[in-house]
Amino acid sequence: MGAVCSETSHRCVLLFALPARQEARAKRLSRAEALFDYSRRRIAAAVAELPGVDLLVLPQRGGGFGERLENAFSDARALGYGEIVVVPGDVPRLGARELARAFALLAERPVVLGPSPDGGVYLLGCAVDPGPLLAGVRWRGTTVFAELARRAGTPGVLEVLEDLDRPADLLHLLRLARARSLQPDLERLLAGLGTPPPTPDPSRGPAPRRLFLSSRLLTRGPPAPPFPR
């Protein structure tokens, strides 16, 4: 997928993610495997809607996360891409609207960031060599967005979107689905995962930390490769 830069485009969405099953196991969210698969498929469908944008999936090279990310950018640039938007495979609400907005902002600014609620980023777009931006960033912490924004100066910033890192994130999505605050296909998928427990009554003390999920999952699609926190 995206082995070479197409003749009609120098823009790409680089999917930097683990295969769905591996992502689910790494995050101890095995029953949410279908959500990671859904997120990857949604990215692929979104890119197909964007004219002049390729979807790129590359083998990851390097030791730590930061090195692998820098190498991914470098490999994409070596293929001829000048505007590169990197996304993970764990943001179920990320779609064509956000990706289109990212490229629109890249036409005005060299760096675009999509902030996560936990202080990380779910999207990193660069129209310049990202080396100085990425070098020495303390990844997987709560200051990633702030650090990247400071280094970038005046980056383009997208709306905040939730990533799926821990059981609490899944519970949040389940509650959004119950309130019908998500896209219909995602609501249907989440309905198959179970119903969140009711909001606890403060007068009864803290509710037990349990999440009731059914064993019903959608069929997994083909594995696809590998983002930062």
Sine and cosine of phi, psi and omega as CSV:
sin_phi,cos_phi,sin_psi,cos_psi,sin_omega,cos_omega
0.00,0.00,0.90,-0.44,0.03,-1.00
0.92,0.39,0.66,0.75,-0.05,-1.00
-0.91,0.41,-0.53,0.85,0.04,-1.00
-0.68,-0.73,0.41,-0.91,0.03,-1.00
-0.92,0.39,0.78,-0.63,-0.01,-1.00
-0.93,0.37,0.38,-0.92,-0.04,-1.00
-0.93,0.37,-0.37,0.93,-0.09,-1.00
-0.99,-0.17,0.01,1.00,-0.09,-1.00
-0.57,-0.82,0.55,-0.84,0.19,-0.98
-0.84,-0.54,0.30,0.95,0.00,-1.00
-0.92,-0.40,0.62,-0.78,0.03,-1.00
-0.54,-0.84,0.44,-0.90,0.22,-0.97
-0.97,-0.22,0.88,-0.47,-0.02,-1.00
-0.99,-0.14,0.93,-0.36,0.02,-1.00
-0.99,0.13,0.93,-0.36,-0.07,-1.00
-0.92,-0.39,1.00,0.06,-0.15,-0.99
-0.45,-0.89,0.38,-0.93,0.12,-0.99
-0.98,0.19,0.36,-0.93,0.16,-0.99
-0.84,0.55,0.49,-0.87,-0.13,-0.99
-0.81,0.59,-0.73,0.69,-0.04,-1.00
-0.91,0.42,-0.67,0.74,0.00,-1.00
-0.91,0.41,-0.63,0.77,0.04,-1.00
-0.88,0.47,-0.70,0.71,-0.01,-1.00
-0.89,0.45,-0.67,0.75,0.01,-1.00
-0.93,0.38,-0.68,0.73,-0.02,-1.00
-0.87,0.49,-0.55,0.83,-0.03,-1.00
-0.99,-0.12,0.08,1.00,0.00,-1.00
0.84,0.55,0.67,0.75,0.03,-1.00
-0.79,-0.61,0.79,0.62,-0.13,-0.99
-0.85,0.53,-0.56,0.83,-0.02,-1.00
-0.97,0.23,-0.14,0.99,0.04,-1.00
-0.99,-0.16,0.26,0.97,-0.02,-1.00
-0.82,0.58,-0.64,0.77,0.00,-1.00
-0.89,0.46,-0.47,0.88,0.03,-1.00
-0.94,0.35,-0.63,0.77,0.05,-1.00
-0.92,0.39,-0.63,0.77,0.06,-1.00
-0.90,0.44,-0.69,0.72,0.04,-1.00
-0.85,0.52,-0.69,0.72,-0.03,-1.00
-0.87,0.49,-0.67,0.74,0.00,-1.00
-0.92,0.40,-0.68,0.74,0.01,-1.00
-0.91,0.41,-0.59,0.81,0.01,-1.00
-0.91,0.42,-0.62,0.78,0.06,-1.00
-0.89,0.45,-0.72,0.69,-0.01,-1.00
-0.87,0.49,-0.68,0.73,0.02,-1.00
-0.91,0.40,-0.61,0.80,-0.01,-1.00
-0.91,0.41,-0.68,0.73,0.00,-1.00
-0.90,0.44,-0.59,0.81,0.02,-1.00
-0.89,0.46,-0.39,0.92,0.02,-1.00
-0.99,0.10,-0.27,0.96,-0.11,-0.99
-1.00,-0.09,0.89,-0.46,0.00,-1.00
-0.92,0.39,0.68,-0.73,0.08,-1.00
0.96,0.29,0.37,0.93,0.02,-1.00
-0.81,-0.58,0.76,-0.65,0.04,-1.00
-0.99,-0.17,0.48,-0.88,0.15,-0.99
-0.99,-0.11,0.79,-0.61,-0.08,-1.00
-0.84,-0.54,0.80,-0.60,0.09,-1.00
-0.80,-0.60,0.89,-0.46,-0.10,-1.00
-0.86,-0.51,0.48,-0.88,0.14,-0.99
-0.89,0.46,0.62,-0.78,0.02,-1.00
-1.00,0.09,0.70,-0.71,0.01,-1.00
-0.84,-0.54,0.66,-0.75,0.09,-1.00
0.87,-0.50,0.08,-1.00,-0.04,-1.00
-1.00,0.07,-1.00,0.09,-0.04,-1.00
-0.97,0.25,0.12,-0.99,-0.04,-1.00
-0.85,0.52,-0.73,0.68,-0.04,-1.00
-0.86,0.51,-0.66,0.75,0.00,-1.00
-0.92,0.40,-0.66,0.76,0.01,-1.00
-0.91,0.42,-0.63,0.78,0.00,-1.00
-0.92,0.39,-0.70,0.71,0.03,-1.00
-0.87,0.49,-0.66,0.75,0.01,-1.00
-0.91,0.41,-0.59,0.81,0.02,-1.00
-0.89,0.45,-0.70,0.71,0.07,-1.00
-0.87,0.50,-0.71,0.71,-0.03,-1.00
-0.88,0.47,-0.67,0.74,0.01,-1.00
-0.91,0.41,-0.63,0.77,0.02,-1.00
-0.91,0.41,-0.66,0.75,0.02,-1.00
-0.91,0.41,-0.59,0.81,0.02,-1.00
-0.91,0.42,-0.44,0.90,0.04,-1.00
-0.99,0.15,-0.09,1.00,0.07,-1.00
0.95,-0.31,0.06,1.00,-0.01,-1.00
-0.99,0.12,0.73,-0.69,-0.01,-1.00
-0.96,-0.27,-0.52,0.86,0.06,-1.00
-0.92,-0.40,0.94,-0.35,-0.13,-0.99
-0.86,-0.52,0.83,-0.56,0.06,-1.00
-0.92,-0.40,0.90,-0.44,-0.02,-1.00
-0.99,-0.14,0.74,-0.67,0.01,-1.00
-0.70,-0.71,0.40,-0.91,0.07,-1.00
-1.00,-0.05,-0.10,-0.99,0.03,-1.00
-0.91,-0.42,0.51,0.86,-0.07,-1.00
-0.74,-0.67,0.47,0.88,0.00,-1.00
-0.83,-0.55,1.00,0.03,-0.13,-0.99
-0.87,0.50,-0.42,0.91,-0.04,-1.00
-1.00,-0.04,-0.01,1.00,0.00,-1.00
-0.98,0.22,0.81,-0.58,-0.05,-1.00
-0.51,-0.86,-0.38,-0.92,-0.12,-0.99
-0.89,0.46,-0.60,0.80,-0.05,-1.00
-0.88,0.47,-0.71,0.70,-0.02,-1.00
-0.94,0.34,-0.63,0.78,0.00,-1.00
-0.92,0.38,-0.65,0.76,0.04,-1.00
-0.89,0.46,-0.66,0.75,0.03,-1.00
-0.90,0.44,-0.62,0.78,0.01,-1.00
-0.88,0.48,-0.71,0.70,0.00,-1.00
-0.94,0.34,-0.54,0.84,0.07,-1.00
-0.90,0.45,-0.65,0.76,0.03,-1.00
-0.94,0.34,-0.55,0.84,0.02,-1.00
-0.91,0.41,-0.36,0.93,0.06,-1.00
-0.95,0.30,-0.29,0.96,-0.04,-1.00
-0.94,-0.35,-0.50,0.87,-0.08,-1.00
-0.70,-0.72,0.48,-0.88,-0.08,-1.00
-0.97,0.26,-0.32,0.95,-0.05,-1.00
-0.71,-0.70,0.67,-0.75,0.08,-1.00
-0.79,-0.61,0.67,-0.74,-0.02,-1.00
-0.80,-0.60,0.63,-0.78,0.14,-0.99
-0.92,-0.40,0.95,-0.30,-0.08,-1.00
-0.98,0.20,0.59,-0.81,0.11,-0.99
-0.98,-0.17,0.40,-0.92,-0.01,-1.00
-0.88,0.48,-0.42,0.91,-0.06,-1.00
-1.00,0.04,0.11,0.99,0.01,-1.00
0.99,-0.11,-0.05,1.00,0.06,-1.00
-1.00,-0.01,-0.33,-0.94,0.05,-1.00
-0.72,-0.70,0.59,-0.81,0.08,-1.00
-0.97,-0.24,-0.12,0.99,0.00,-1.00
-0.49,-0.87,0.68,-0.73,0.06,-1.00
-0.68,-0.73,0.91,-0.41,0.00,-1.00
-0.91,-0.42,0.66,-0.75,0.01,-1.00
-0.68,-0.73,0.68,-0.73,0.10,-0.99
-0.94,-0.35,0.16,0.99,0.02,-1.00
-0.70,-0.71,0.12,-0.99,0.09,-1.00
-0.86,0.51,0.87,-0.48,-0.08,-1.00
-0.99,0.10,0.02,1.00,-0.06,-1.00
-0.76,0.64,-0.83,0.56,-0.01,-1.00
-0.88,0.47,-0.50,0.87,-0.01,-1.00
-0.95,0.31,-0.62,0.78,-0.14,-0.99
-1.00,-0.02,-0.41,0.91,-0.11,-0.99
-0.86,0.50,0.86,-0.52,0.09,-1.00
0.98,0.18,0.14,0.99,0.03,-1.00
-0.91,0.41,0.66,-0.75,0.02,-1.00
-1.00,0.03,1.00,0.00,-0.08,-1.00
-0.95,0.32,0.31,-0.95,0.08,-1.00
0.90,0.43,0.41,0.91,0.08,-1.00
-0.90,-0.44,-0.13,-0.99,-0.04,-1.00
-1.00,-0.04,0.05,1.00,-0.05,-1.00
-0.90,-0.44,0.20,0.98,-0.07,-1.00
-0.87,0.49,-0.77,0.64,-0.01,-1.00
-0.87,0.49,-0.73,0.69,-0.02,-1.00
-0.87,0.49,-0.65,0.76,-0.02,-1.00
-0.93,0.37,-0.70,0.72,0.02,-1.00
-0.91,0.40,-0.65,0.76,0.01,-1.00
-0.89,0.45,-0.65,0.76,0.01,-1.00
-0.90,0.44,-0.69,0.72,-0.03,-1.00
-0.93,0.36,-0.58,0.81,-0.04,-1.00
-0.96,0.26,-0.36,0.93,-0.02,-1.00
1.00,0.05,-0.99,0.11,0.01,-1.00
-0.77,-0.64,0.96,0.29,-0.02,-1.00
-0.96,0.27,0.35,-0.94,0.21,-0.98
-0.96,0.27,0.65,-0.76,-0.07,-1.00
-0.81,-0.58,0.78,-0.62,0.04,-1.00
-1.00,0.01,0.07,-1.00,0.06,-1.00
-0.94,0.35,0.37,-0.93,0.02,-1.00
-0.96,0.28,0.73,-0.68,0.09,-1.00
-0.76,-0.65,0.54,-0.84,-0.04,-1.00
-0.99,0.16,0.67,-0.74,0.20,-0.98
-0.98,-0.21,0.16,-0.99,-0.09,-1.00
-0.90,-0.43,1.00,-0.09,-0.07,-1.00
-0.91,-0.41,-0.42,0.91,-0.14,-0.99
-0.49,-0.87,0.25,-0.97,-0.02,-1.00
-0.81,0.59,-0.57,0.82,0.00,-1.00
-0.89,0.46,-0.55,0.83,0.02,-1.00
-0.92,0.38,-0.63,0.77,0.04,-1.00
-0.91,0.42,-0.67,0.75,0.02,-1.00
-0.87,0.49,-0.65,0.76,0.03,-1.00
-0.88,0.48,-0.69,0.72,0.01,-1.00
-0.91,0.42,-0.63,0.78,0.03,-1.00
-0.88,0.48,-0.64,0.77,0.00,-1.00
-0.94,0.34,-0.60,0.80,0.08,-1.00
-0.90,0.44,-0.63,0.78,0.02,-1.00
-0.91,0.42,-0.64,0.77,0.02,-1.00
-0.90,0.44,-0.53,0.85,0.02,-1.00
-1.00,0.05,0.06,1.00,-0.02,-1.00
0.83,0.56,0.74,0.67,-0.01,-1.00
-0.95,-0.30,0.25,0.97,-0.04,-1.00
-0.83,-0.56,0.11,-0.99,0.08,-1.00
-0.91,0.41,0.60,-0.80,-0.12,-0.99
-0.81,0.59,-0.66,0.75,-0.03,-1.00
-0.92,0.40,-0.57,0.82,0.06,-1.00
-0.94,0.33,-0.61,0.79,0.06,-1.00
-0.87,0.49,-0.66,0.75,0.01,-1.00
-0.91,0.42,-0.65,0.76,0.02,-1.00
-0.89,0.45,-0.71,0.70,0.00,-1.00
-0.92,0.40,-0.53,0.85,0.04,-1.00
-0.88,0.47,-0.49,0.87,0.03,-1.00
-0.97,0.23,-0.26,0.97,0.00,-1.00
-1.00,0.01,-0.33,0.94,0.03,-1.00
0.72,-0.69,-0.01,-1.00,-0.02,-1.00
-0.90,-0.43,0.75,-0.66,-0.01,-1.00
-0.93,0.38,0.47,-0.88,0.05,-1.00
-0.91,0.42,0.41,-0.91,0.00,-1.00
-0.90,0.44,0.40,-0.92,0.05,-1.00
-0.86,0.50,0.80,-0.60,-0.08,-1.00
-0.90,0.44,0.55,-0.83,0.07,-1.00
-1.00,0.04,0.91,-0.42,-0.05,-1.00
-0.81,0.58,-0.51,0.86,-0.06,-1.00
-0.94,0.33,-0.25,0.97,-0.02,-1.00
-0.98,-0.20,0.12,0.99,-0.01,-1.00
1.00,0.09,0.05,-1.00,-0.06,-1.00
-0.91,0.41,0.63,-0.78,0.04,-1.00
-0.98,0.20,0.48,-0.88,0.04,-1.00
-0.90,0.45,0.57,-0.82,-0.03,-1.00
-0.99,0.12,0.99,0.15,0.00,-1.00
-0.73,-0.68,0.51,-0.86,0.04,-1.00
-0.76,-0.65,0.90,-0.44,-0.05,-1.00
-1.00,0.01,0.89,-0.45,-0.02,-1.00
-0.80,-0.60,0.59,-0.81,0.08,-1.00
-1.00,0.09,0.15,-0.99,-0.01,-1.00
-1.00,-0.02,0.04,1.00,-0.05,-1.00
-0.98,0.18,0.84,-0.55,0.03,-1.00
-0.75,-0.66,0.43,-0.90,0.10,-0.99
-0.97,0.25,0.36,-0.93,0.02,-1.00
-0.91,0.41,0.72,-0.70,0.02,-1.00
-0.96,0.29,0.57,-0.82,0.11,-0.99
-1.00,0.02,-0.09,-1.00,0.00,-1.00
-0.91,0.42,0.59,-0.81,-0.01,-1.00
-0.89,0.45,0.57,-0.82,0.05,-1.00
-0.69,-0.73,0.59,-0.81,-0.05,-1.00
-0.93,0.37,-0.40,-0.91,-0.38,-0.93
-0.91,-0.41,0.00,0.00,0.00,0.00
0.00,0.00,0.00,-1.00,-0.32,-0.95
-0.99,-0.14,0.49,-0.87,0.21,-0.98
-0.69,-0.72,0.00,0.00,0.00,0.00
